[in-house]
Amino acid sequence: MLEVKDLHVRVEGKEILKGVSLKIPKGETHVMFGPNGSGKTTLMLAIAGFPGYDVTSGRILLDKKDITNLEINERAKLGLGIAFQNPPEIRGIKLGGMLKICSGKNPKDGFNESEMNLIRRFNLADFLDRDVNLGFSGGERKRAELLQLMFQKPKLLLLDEPDSGVDIESLKRIGEEIQSYVAKTRNSAFVITHQGYILDYLNAKRACVMVDGQIHCSGRPKSILEKIVKSGYRKCVKCRKFEKP
């Protein structure tokens, strides 16, 4: 579903990513660990095509199509969706209206029963007439952000720390919905996580560690997390171990 080949990225003239390569097959969830400032979010925004994240060399392929030089909206149309670490408030647009935009529905149309069931599972039925994220708690923002992605139905979910700043109940719901979506659609997910709590609710296939703009090791997610907790990220730099799938 996603292949990144020897990607180098500059932000404001500074090289942040220094030759990143990774593959995420269809129907799999992969996770990435790394300390603050290591380049994780830069990688995600470069994949999504955000302005200011300049690819100086390397390629990005989505479902075998080269998207390296496509605009952000063109990548979204091809099936790429992103959820942010800190979802912004959007005044003047109701959550219900945003969900209709994401699904391509006419603003005057109602939600069918399947869509309403999904909204209820996210505990957001009472939020449809509220401005997007305005006055939402951290967990409510993350659930609303993921719900918008579910309505968009992307081939690849890019999720930047979906487990940060959320309560246990929201974490469980977010993790289970990601897992359900990947399993049902055979699409894929790429998750950045610091604490790794979301791994309790995801059947993540592989994990990798990014430090200083490079991927230094990969393997089974919980095994990688145990090593990080025990020895820290610098041990991963020295390890340089890439386990086979």
Long-range contacts (C-beta under 8 A, 24 or more apart in sequence): 1-25, 1-26, 1-27, 1-28, 1-62, 1-63, 1-155, 1-156, 1-187, 1-188, 2-47, 2-60, 2-61, 2-62, 2-156, 2-188, 2-190, 3-59, 3-60, 3-61, 3-64, 4-43, 4-47, 4-58, 4-59, 4-60, 4-61, 5-58, 5-59, 5-60, 5-61, 6-57, 6-58, 6-59, 7-43, 7-46, 7-55, 7-57, 7-58, 7-59, 7-60, 8-55, 8-56, 8-57, 8-58, 9-42, 9-43, 9-46, 9-53, 9-54, 9-55, 9-56, 10-54, 10-56, 11-42, 11-52, 11-53, 11-54, 12-52, 15-56, 15-213, 16-42, 16-213, 17-42, 17-43, 17-46, 17-213, 17-214, 18-212, 18-213, 18-214, 19-58, 19-214, 20-58, 20-210, 20-213, 20-214, 20-215, 21-215, 22-208, 22-215, 24-156, 24-188, 24-190, 25-188, 25-205, 26-63, 26-186, 26-187, 26-188, 27-182, 27-183, 27-186, 27-187, 27-188, 28-182, 28-188, 28-189, 28-205, 28-206, 29-178, 29-179, 29-182, 29-188, 29-189, 29-190, 29-191, 29-202, 29-203, 29-204, 29-205, 30-188, 30-189, 30-190, 30-191, 30-204, 30-205, 30-206, 30-207, 30-208, 31-190, 31-191, 31-192, 31-193, 31-196, 31-199, 31-202, 31-204, 31-206, 31-207, 31-208, 31-221, 32-190, 32-191, 32-192, 32-193, 32-207, 32-208, 32-209, 32-210, 33-193, 33-194, 33-196, 33-207, 33-208, 33-209, 33-210, 33-224, 33-225, 33-228, 33-233, 34-192, 34-209, 34-210, 34-211, 34-233, 35-211, 35-233, 38-210, 38-211, 38-212, 38-213, 38-233, 39-210, 39-212, 39-213, 39-214, 40-160, 40-192, 40-210, 41-85, 41-160, 41-192, 42-213, 43-210, 44-82, 44-158, 44-160, 44-190, 44-192, 45-82, 47-80, 47-158, 47-190, 48-72, 48-75, 48-80, 48-82, 48-158, 49-74, 49-75, 62-155, 62-156, 63-155, 76-152, 76-154, 78-155, 79-154, 79-155, 79-156, 79-187, 80-154, 80-155, 80-156, 80-158, 81-149, 81-152, 81-154, 81-156, 81-157, 81-158, 82-149, 82-158, 82-159, 82-160, 83-142, 83-145, 83-146, 83-148, 83-149, 83-157, 83-158, 83-159, 83-160, 83-162, 84-145, 84-160, 85-160, 85-161, 85-164, 85-192, 87-133, 87-141, 87-142, 87-144, 87-145, 88-133, 89-131, 89-132, 89-133, 89-134, 90-131, 90-132, 90-133, 90-134, 91-131, 91-134, 92-131, 93-131, 93-132, 94-128, 94-129, 94-130, 94-131, 94-132, 95-124, 95-127, 95-128, 95-129, 95-130, 95-131, 95-132, 95-144, 96-128, 96-129, 98-132, 98-148, 99-128, 99-147, 99-148, 99-151, 102-148, 102-149, 102-151, 102-152, 103-151, 103-152, 103-153, 115-151, 118-147, 118-150, 118-151, 119-147, 121-173, 121-177, 122-146, 122-147, 122-173, 122-177, 123-173, 138-165, 138-166, 138-167, 138-170, 139-165, 139-166, 139-167, 139-169, 139-170, 139-171, 140-170, 142-166, 142-170, 142-174, 143-170, 143-173, 143-174, 146-174, 146-177, 146-178, 150-177, 150-181, 153-185, 154-187, 155-187, 155-188, 156-187, 156-188, 156-189, 156-190, 157-181, 157-182, 157-187, 157-188, 157-189, 157-190, 157-191, 158-190, 159-189, 159-190, 159-191, 159-192, 160-192, 161-192, 161-193, 161-194, 162-191, 162-193, 162-198, 163-193, 163-194, 163-195, 163-196, 163-197, 163-198, 164-194, 164-195, 171-197, 171-198, 171-201, 172-201, 174-198, 174-201, 175-200, 175-201, 175-202, 176-201, 178-202, 179-203, 196-221, 196-222, 196-225, 199-225, 205-245, 206-245, 209-233, 209-236, 211-236, 211-237, 212-237, 216-240, 217-241, 217-242, 218-242, 218-243, 219-243
